[in-house]
Amino acid sequence: MLVVTGDGNFQPNPVLVNSVYLGVAQRVDVIVDFAAFGAGARVYLVNELEQENGRGPTERRIRQSDYATDQDFFDANAQVAFEVEAEPVEDESRFPLFFRDLPPVDLSEVRRERLWEFDYDGGLWTINGDIFDPNRVDAGIEQDSAEIWTFRNGGSGWHHPIHSHFTEFIILEQDGKPFSQGSIQSELTPPPAAEQAQAETRASDTGAAARFESAAAPDAEGAAAPPQPGASGFSTGQALREAFPAAPPEAREGLRRRIETLRRRDPEALRLESAPADDWRALAETYWETVLKPQQKARLERLHGPIADDDPRLIAIGEAALATLERFVGDDGAVDEAAVMDVLAPLMEGRPQDIRFRRHAHFAALAAFLPQVGLRQPMLPDPARFMGGPRRDVALLLPNTEVTVFMRWKDFMGRHVMHCQNVVHEDHAMMIRWDIVPRGKGFDTPRSSDSVAHLGREAESRRRKHIEVHPPGGAHKPDDS
């Protein structure tokens, strides 16, 4: 299945996964390609994460091998079953290689850093030692500013899925380790005791800009050592455009003529028609020789110095590129023309962000190729689990773990709350409140709501400042988170 959102936020790219890891009230939107299953197949959505009590999962994955039969496993653990119908249906839907870039992280906007510790004290679930009081304001956030917050699970053996209302965040660190803007989280384990102690003291003599600069910077092609083959992660729109530049005008004209030739051979719509694979291999070879090969040679020379045209590394990239096309060839030796058109046409025009796919298998083919050109691949092999990208509104804390995030407040002037979504803890008032106050009036020590009320009234109403770039006519509206 393809994960397209996490906590309601589009990921930069879809992520091909077999499994997702969800805390209480976390959300993902996924696309399932049922074309991969035969008529009459039954497809199950299964919960494999063992949880024996309210503390949280044991982290043991339930397997089919634990049961006498597969059906026993599905009967015990399946949440939903889908029946694949015998008759195929026409499906015009496509999904893109790229949705949108993450909002920028501007560390110059940071006004404060705060630590929120979630723990258990005297039979009560607390944040920084206190239970919730609706008449207490735990923090005053300056309007149109950003802050860096660290969420820490003090232990007690409980999981804490921490949810912030009316605002989201970008993860900068997990357990003291940088979480880059191209990262996909696929594991969640407490750090060794020595690393935890280091994390608690690391901020004593460095500022936010120095500490988080590498995590906050968007990834770009050539900005760092290339990902190893198989490295998972996201690619920005800029990185995709740099990796797949436009073909020269004469090559694009050749593409246009070849497409017209193929269309004249079969005037019917290309959508489900097929063509001899050799025609499309020749087209792919043209793109490789005229565009991708020179670009990749230049990239390799930036990393390793001058190389020859017959350098084995360059040859390997070319072979991988043509092998990717083979994934579009059916058992009968024919190619799904429409699927190839959806990939090659945008590539030739230097618009890789506009590539569209009809089938998960075609997306997987291109995703597996991306590390060859210095990009990450948006897919997680089994048994890795999708646990989130950089942008979220839930921080899932295991015992003795912490997450450091960048939070920005632009124009919302009301009251905010943050709480643990574990029902037992929410019912026991494991919650804080913060208010938006005018610039220069922020505070760290909790205050009574009466003493803060006038500050909220003084906050200026201001025009929304959109900070994200959205595709023209996109279905999703800009926001300021």
C-alpha positions as CSV (number, residue, x, y, z in Angstrom):
1,M,0.0,0.0,0.0
2,L,1.0,3.6,-0.5
3,V,1.0,6.0,2.4
4,V,0.1,9.5,1.1
5,T,-0.5,11.4,4.4
6,G,0.4,11.2,8.0
7,D,-1.7,13.0,10.7
8,G,-3.5,14.7,7.8
9,N,-0.4,16.1,6.1
10,F,0.7,15.1,2.6
11,Q,4.1,13.5,2.6
12,P,6.5,14.9,0.0
13,N,6.2,11.6,-1.9
14,P,3.9,8.6,-1.6
15,V,5.7,5.9,0.4
16,L,5.3,2.2,-0.6
17,V,5.0,0.1,2.6
18,N,3.7,-3.2,3.8
19,S,3.0,-2.0,7.4
20,V,2.2,1.1,9.3
21,Y,2.7,1.7,13.1
22,L,0.0,3.8,14.7
23,G,-0.3,5.2,18.2
24,V,-3.7,6.1,19.7
25,A,-5.6,8.5,17.4
26,Q,-2.8,8.7,14.8
27,R,-3.9,8.8,11.2
28,V,-2.6,7.8,7.8
29,D,-4.3,7.9,4.4
30,V,-3.3,5.0,2.1
31,I,-3.9,3.8,-1.4
32,V,-4.3,0.0,-2.0
33,D,-3.8,-1.4,-5.5
34,F,-6.2,-4.3,-5.7
35,A,-5.1,-4.9,-9.3
36,A,-2.3,-7.0,-7.9
37,F,-4.8,-9.6,-6.6
38,G,-6.7,-12.1,-8.6
39,A,-10.4,-12.4,-8.9
40,G,-12.0,-13.9,-5.8
41,A,-9.0,-13.1,-3.5
42,R,-9.7,-11.9,0.0
43,V,-7.4,-9.2,1.3
44,Y,-7.1,-8.5,5.0
45,L,-6.1,-5.5,7.0
46,V,-4.4,-7.0,10.1
47,N,-3.2,-5.6,13.4
48,E,0.2,-7.3,14.1
49,L,1.2,-5.2,17.1
50,E,0.7,-7.1,20.4
51,Q,-0.7,-5.0,23.2
52,E,-1.7,-6.7,26.4
53,N,-2.7,-3.7,28.5
54,G,-3.0,0.1,28.5
55,R,0.7,0.7,28.9
56,G,1.3,0.3,25.2
57,P,2.4,-2.3,22.7
58,T,4.9,-5.0,23.8
59,E,6.7,-4.4,20.5
60,R,6.3,-8.1,19.6
61,R,4.8,-8.5,16.1
62,I,2.1,-11.2,15.8
63,R,2.9,-13.5,13.0
64,Q,1.0,-16.1,11.0
65,S,3.5,-18.7,12.2
66,D,2.1,-18.2,15.7
67,Y,-1.1,-19.9,14.6
68,A,-2.0,-23.4,13.4
69,T,-3.5,-22.1,10.1
70,D,-3.5,-18.8,8.2
71,Q,-7.3,-18.5,8.7
72,D,-6.8,-18.8,12.5
73,F,-4.4,-15.8,12.3
74,F,-6.8,-13.7,10.2
75,D,-9.8,-14.6,12.4
76,A,-7.9,-13.5,15.5
77,N,-6.2,-10.3,14.1
78,A,-7.9,-9.0,11.0
79,Q,-9.7,-5.7,11.3
80,V,-11.2,-5.5,7.8
81,A,-11.5,-8.0,4.9
82,F,-11.9,-7.0,1.2
83,E,-13.3,-9.2,-1.5
84,V,-11.8,-8.8,-5.0
85,E,-14.5,-9.0,-7.6
86,A,-14.2,-11.2,-10.6
87,E,-15.1,-8.5,-13.1
88,P,-12.4,-5.8,-13.6
89,V,-13.5,-2.1,-13.6
90,E,-12.1,0.9,-15.4
91,D,-10.0,3.1,-13.1
92,E,-8.8,6.5,-14.4
93,S,-7.2,7.5,-11.2
94,R,-3.5,8.3,-10.9
95,F,-1.2,9.2,-8.1
96,P,1.9,11.5,-8.4
97,L,5.6,10.9,-7.6
98,F,5.6,14.2,-5.7
99,F,2.9,16.0,-3.7
100,R,4.4,19.0,-2.1
101,D,7.5,20.2,-0.2
102,L,7.5,20.5,3.6
103,P,7.1,24.0,4.9
104,P,10.5,25.7,5.5
105,V,12.1,25.6,8.9
106,D,13.4,29.1,9.6
107,L,15.4,28.9,12.8
108,S,15.8,32.7,12.9
109,E,12.1,32.8,13.9
110,V,12.7,30.8,17.1
111,R,12.0,32.9,20.3
112,R,12.2,30.2,23.0
113,E,13.0,26.5,23.7
114,R,10.8,24.5,26.1
115,L,10.9,21.1,27.6
116,W,7.7,19.2,28.4
117,E,8.2,16.0,30.5
118,F,5.4,13.5,30.6
119,D,5.5,11.4,33.8
120,Y,3.6,9.7,36.7
121,D,3.7,11.2,40.2
122,G,1.8,10.2,43.3
123,G,-0.9,8.4,41.3
124,L,-1.4,11.3,38.8
125,W,-0.3,11.6,35.2
126,T,1.6,14.9,34.9
127,I,3.3,17.3,32.5
128,N,6.3,19.0,34.1
129,G,5.0,17.8,37.4
130,D,1.5,19.3,37.1
131,I,-1.9,18.0,36.2
132,F,-4.2,20.1,34.0
133,D,-5.8,23.2,35.4
134,P,-8.1,25.1,32.9
135,N,-7.4,28.3,34.8
136,R,-3.7,28.1,34.4
137,V,-1.8,29.1,31.3
138,D,1.4,27.0,31.1
139,A,3.1,29.1,28.4
140,G,2.8,32.4,26.6
141,I,3.6,32.0,22.9
142,E,4.5,35.2,21.0
143,Q,2.4,35.8,18.0
144,D,4.0,35.2,14.6
145,S,7.0,33.4,16.1
146,A,8.4,29.9,16.3
147,E,9.7,27.8,19.2
148,I,11.6,24.6,19.7
149,W,10.0,22.1,22.0
150,T,11.3,18.8,23.4
151,F,8.7,16.2,24.5
152,R,10.2,13.7,26.9
153,N,8.7,10.5,28.3
154,G,10.0,10.3,31.9
155,G,9.4,6.6,32.0
156,S,7.0,4.6,34.2
157,G,6.7,2.0,31.4
158,W,3.9,3.8,29.6
159,H,3.6,5.0,26.0
160,H,2.5,8.6,25.5
161,P,1.0,9.6,22.1
162,I,1.2,13.4,22.5
163,H,-1.2,15.5,20.3
164,S,-1.1,19.3,19.9
165,H,-4.3,21.0,18.9
166,F,-4.5,23.8,16.2
167,T,-0.8,23.5,15.3
168,E,1.6,21.0,13.9
169,F,5.3,20.6,14.1
170,I,8.4,19.5,12.1
171,I,10.6,16.9,13.9
172,L,14.2,18.0,14.3
173,E,15.6,15.3,16.6
174,Q,14.7,11.9,18.0
175,D,16.5,10.9,21.1
176,G,19.2,13.5,20.5
177,K,19.8,12.4,16.9
178,P,19.1,14.7,13.9
179,F,15.9,13.8,12.0
180,S,16.5,15.3,8.5
181,Q,13.7,16.7,6.3
182,G,14.1,13.7,4.0
183,S,13.7,11.1,6.7
184,I,11.0,8.4,7.1
185,Q,10.8,7.0,10.6
186,S,10.7,3.2,10.5
187,E,11.7,2.3,14.0
188,L,11.2,3.5,17.6
189,T,13.6,2.4,20.2
190,P,14.8,4.0,23.4
191,P,18.4,5.3,23.2
192,P,21.2,3.8,25.4
193,A,21.5,5.4,28.8
194,A,24.7,7.2,27.8
195,E,23.0,8.8,24.8
196,Q,20.1,9.9,26.9
197,A,22.4,11.6,29.4
198,Q,24.2,13.3,26.6
199,A,20.9,14.5,25.1
200,E,19.9,16.0,28.4
201,T,22.9,18.3,28.5
202,R,23.7,18.9,24.8
203,A,21.9,22.3,24.7
204,S,24.0,23.9,27.4
205,D,26.4,25.8,25.2
206,T,24.9,25.9,21.7
207,G,22.1,27.9,20.1
208,A,19.2,26.5,18.1
209,A,20.6,27.5,14.7
210,A,23.8,25.6,15.3
211,R,22.2,22.6,16.8
212,F,19.5,22.0,14.3
213,E,20.8,23.5,11.1
214,S,21.5,20.1,9.4
215,A,18.1,18.7,10.4
216,A,16.2,21.8,9.3
217,A,17.8,22.1,5.9
218,P,15.8,20.6,3.0
219,D,17.7,17.9,1.1
220,A,18.9,18.8,-2.4
221,E,20.7,16.7,-5.0
222,G,24.5,17.0,-4.5
223,A,24.2,18.6,-1.1
224,A,25.6,15.6,0.7
225,A,26.9,12.2,0.0
226,P,24.4,10.3,-2.1
227,P,22.1,7.8,-0.4
228,Q,23.2,4.2,-0.5
229,P,21.3,1.9,-2.8
230,G,18.1,1.0,-1.0
231,A,18.2,4.1,1.3
232,S,14.6,5.2,2.2
233,G,13.4,8.7,2.4
234,F,11.8,11.7,0.7
235,S,12.9,13.8,-2.3
236,T,12.1,17.5,-2.6
237,G,10.7,19.0,-5.8
238,Q,14.0,20.8,-6.3
239,A,16.1,17.6,-5.9
240,L,13.9,15.8,-8.4
241,R,14.2,18.6,-11.0
242,E,18.0,18.6,-10.5
243,A,18.2,14.8,-10.9
244,F,16.0,14.8,-14.0
245,P,16.6,17.9,-16.1
246,A,14.7,18.6,-19.4
247,A,15.9,17.0,-22.6
248,P,17.3,19.3,-25.3
249,P,14.7,20.7,-27.7
250,E,15.7,18.3,-30.5
251,A,15.3,15.3,-28.1
252,R,11.9,16.5,-27.0
253,E,10.9,16.9,-30.7
254,G,12.0,13.4,-31.3
255,L,9.8,12.3,-28.4
256,R,6.9,14.1,-29.9
257,R,7.3,12.5,-33.3
258,R,7.7,9.0,-31.8
259,I,4.6,9.5,-29.8
260,E,2.6,10.6,-32.8
261,T,3.9,7.6,-34.8
262,L,2.7,5.2,-32.0
263,R,-0.6,7.0,-31.9
264,R,-1.1,6.7,-35.7
265,R,-0.3,3.0,-35.6
266,D,-3.3,2.6,-33.2
267,P,-5.7,5.6,-33.3
268,E,-7.5,4.3,-30.2
269,A,-6.8,5.9,-26.9
270,L,-3.4,4.9,-25.4
271,R,-4.9,4.3,-22.0
272,L,-5.0,0.5,-22.0
273,E,-3.3,-0.3,-25.4
274,S,0.1,-1.9,-25.8
275,A,3.0,-1.4,-28.2
276,P,6.2,-3.3,-29.1
277,A,8.6,-2.9,-26.3
278,D,11.5,-2.1,-28.6
279,D,9.9,1.2,-29.6
280,W,9.8,2.3,-26.0
281,R,13.3,1.0,-25.3
282,A,14.6,3.2,-28.1
283,L,12.8,6.2,-26.6
284,A,14.3,5.5,-23.1
285,E,17.7,5.0,-24.6
286,T,17.4,8.4,-26.2
287,Y,16.6,10.0,-22.9
288,W,19.5,8.3,-21.2
289,E,22.1,9.3,-23.9
290,T,21.0,12.9,-24.4
291,V,19.9,13.9,-20.8
292,L,20.4,11.5,-18.0
293,K,23.9,10.2,-18.8
294,P,25.5,13.7,-19.1
295,Q,23.8,14.8,-15.9
296,Q,24.8,11.7,-13.9
297,K,28.4,11.9,-15.2
298,A,28.6,15.5,-13.9
299,R,27.2,14.4,-10.6
300,L,29.7,11.6,-10.2
301,E,32.5,13.9,-11.2
302,R,31.5,16.3,-8.4
303,L,31.7,13.5,-6.0
304,H,34.7,11.5,-7.3
305,G,36.6,13.7,-9.8
306,P,36.9,13.2,-13.6
307,I,35.5,9.9,-15.0
308,A,35.3,8.4,-18.5
309,D,32.1,7.6,-20.4
310,D,32.7,3.9,-19.9
311,D,33.1,4.2,-16.1
312,P,31.5,1.2,-14.5
313,R,29.5,3.4,-12.1
314,L,28.0,5.3,-15.0
315,I,27.3,2.2,-17.0
316,A,25.5,0.7,-13.9
317,I,23.2,3.7,-13.7
318,G,22.3,3.4,-17.4
319,E,21.6,-0.3,-17.1
320,A,19.4,0.4,-14.0
321,A,17.5,3.0,-15.9
322,L,16.7,0.7,-18.8
323,A,15.9,-2.2,-16.4
324,T,13.4,0.1,-14.8
325,L,11.5,0.3,-18.2
326,E,11.4,-3.5,-18.3
327,R,9.1,-3.3,-15.2
328,F,6.5,-1.8,-17.6
329,V,6.8,-4.8,-20.0
330,G,4.2,-7.5,-19.7
331,D,4.6,-11.2,-20.0
332,D,3.6,-10.9,-23.7
333,G,6.5,-8.6,-24.5
334,A,4.2,-5.5,-24.8
335,V,4.3,-2.3,-22.9
336,D,1.6,-0.4,-21.1
337,E,1.9,2.7,-23.4
338,A,-0.2,5.0,-21.1
339,A,1.9,4.1,-18.1
340,V,5.2,4.8,-19.9
341,M,3.8,8.1,-21.3
342,D,2.9,9.2,-17.8
343,V,6.6,8.8,-16.8
344,L,8.7,9.5,-19.9
345,A,6.8,12.6,-21.1
346,P,7.3,14.6,-17.9
347,L,10.9,13.4,-17.6
348,M,11.7,14.6,-21.2
349,E,10.2,18.0,-20.3
350,G,12.1,18.4,-17.0
351,R,8.9,18.0,-14.9
352,P,9.6,14.9,-12.8
353,Q,7.3,16.2,-10.1
354,D,4.4,15.8,-12.6
355,I,5.0,12.0,-13.1
356,R,1.8,10.0,-12.5
357,F,1.2,6.3,-11.9
358,R,-1.7,3.9,-12.3
359,R,-0.1,0.9,-10.6
360,H,1.9,0.4,-7.4
361,A,4.3,-1.9,-9.3
362,H,5.3,1.0,-11.7
363,F,5.8,3.4,-8.8
364,A,8.0,0.7,-7.1
365,A,10.1,0.4,-10.2
366,L,10.9,4.1,-10.4
367,A,11.3,4.4,-6.6
368,A,13.9,1.7,-6.6
369,F,15.8,3.5,-9.3
370,L,16.0,6.9,-7.5
371,P,19.1,6.1,-5.3
372,Q,21.0,5.4,-8.5
373,V,20.7,9.2,-9.3
374,G,21.5,10.4,-5.8
375,L,18.0,10.5,-4.4
376,R,16.3,8.5,-1.6
377,Q,13.7,5.9,-2.5
378,P,10.2,6.5,-1.0
379,M,9.6,2.9,0.0
380,L,10.2,0.7,3.1
381,P,11.0,-3.0,2.6
382,D,9.4,-5.5,4.9
383,P,9.7,-5.7,8.0
384,A,10.2,-2.0,8.2
385,R,7.0,0.0,9.3
386,F,6.0,3.5,8.3
387,M,5.9,5.5,11.6
388,G,5.8,9.0,10.1
389,G,7.6,11.7,8.2
390,P,8.9,15.0,9.5
391,R,5.6,16.8,9.7
392,R,3.0,15.6,12.3
393,D,0.7,16.6,15.1
394,V,1.3,13.5,17.2
395,A,4.6,12.6,18.9
396,L,4.6,9.0,19.9
397,L,6.8,8.6,23.0
398,L,8.0,5.2,24.2
399,P,9.3,5.0,27.8
400,N,12.5,7.0,28.2
401,T,12.4,8.5,24.7
402,E,12.2,12.1,23.6
403,V,11.4,14.1,20.4
404,T,12.5,17.7,19.6
405,V,10.3,19.7,17.2
406,F,10.0,23.0,15.5
407,M,6.6,24.7,16.0
408,R,5.4,27.9,14.4
409,W,2.4,30.1,15.2
410,K,1.4,32.6,12.5
411,D,-2.1,33.9,12.9
412,F,-4.2,31.8,15.3
413,M,-4.8,33.9,18.4
414,G,-6.8,31.6,20.5
415,R,-6.0,29.1,23.3
416,H,-4.2,25.9,22.5
417,V,-4.0,22.6,24.3
418,M,-1.7,19.6,24.1
419,H,-2.4,16.2,25.8
420,C,-1.6,12.5,25.8
421,Q,-4.1,10.6,23.7
422,N,-3.9,7.5,25.8
423,V,-7.5,7.5,27.1
424,V,-6.5,6.7,30.7
425,H,-4.1,9.7,30.8
426,E,-6.4,12.1,29.0
427,D,-9.1,11.3,31.5
428,H,-6.6,12.0,34.3
429,A,-5.9,15.5,33.0
430,M,-2.5,14.9,31.4
431,M,-2.8,18.1,29.5
432,I,-1.4,21.7,29.2
433,R,-2.7,24.9,27.9
434,W,-0.9,27.8,26.1
435,D,-2.1,31.1,24.9
436,I,-1.0,33.4,22.0
437,V,0.2,36.7,23.3
438,P,1.7,39.9,21.6
439,R,5.3,40.0,20.5
440,G,7.5,40.7,23.5
441,K,5.0,39.5,26.0
442,G,5.8,35.8,26.0
443,F,6.4,33.9,29.2
444,D,7.8,30.6,30.5
445,T,6.5,30.4,34.1
446,P,2.8,29.3,34.3
447,R,0.3,32.2,35.1
448,S,-3.4,32.4,36.0
449,S,-5.7,32.7,33.0
450,D,-7.2,35.9,34.5
451,S,-3.7,37.6,34.4
452,V,-3.2,36.6,30.8
453,A,-6.7,37.3,29.3
454,H,-5.9,40.9,28.4
455,L,-2.8,39.8,26.5
456,G,-4.9,37.7,24.1
457,R,-7.1,40.7,23.4
458,E,-4.0,42.8,22.6
459,A,-2.7,40.4,20.0
460,E,-3.1,41.9,16.5
461,S,-5.4,40.5,13.9
462,R,-3.2,40.1,10.8
463,R,-3.5,38.8,7.3
464,R,-2.6,35.2,6.8
465,K,1.0,34.8,5.6
466,H,1.1,31.7,3.4
467,I,4.5,30.1,3.5
468,E,4.0,27.0,1.4
469,V,4.0,26.6,-2.4
470,H,1.0,24.7,-3.7
471,P,0.3,23.4,-7.2
472,P,-2.1,25.7,-9.2
473,G,-5.6,24.4,-8.9
474,G,-4.6,22.0,-6.1
475,A,-7.3,20.4,-4.0
476,H,-5.6,21.2,-0.7
477,K,-5.6,24.8,0.6
478,P,-2.5,26.6,1.9
479,D,-2.0,26.8,5.7
480,D,0.6,28.3,8.0
481,S,1.7,25.3,10.0
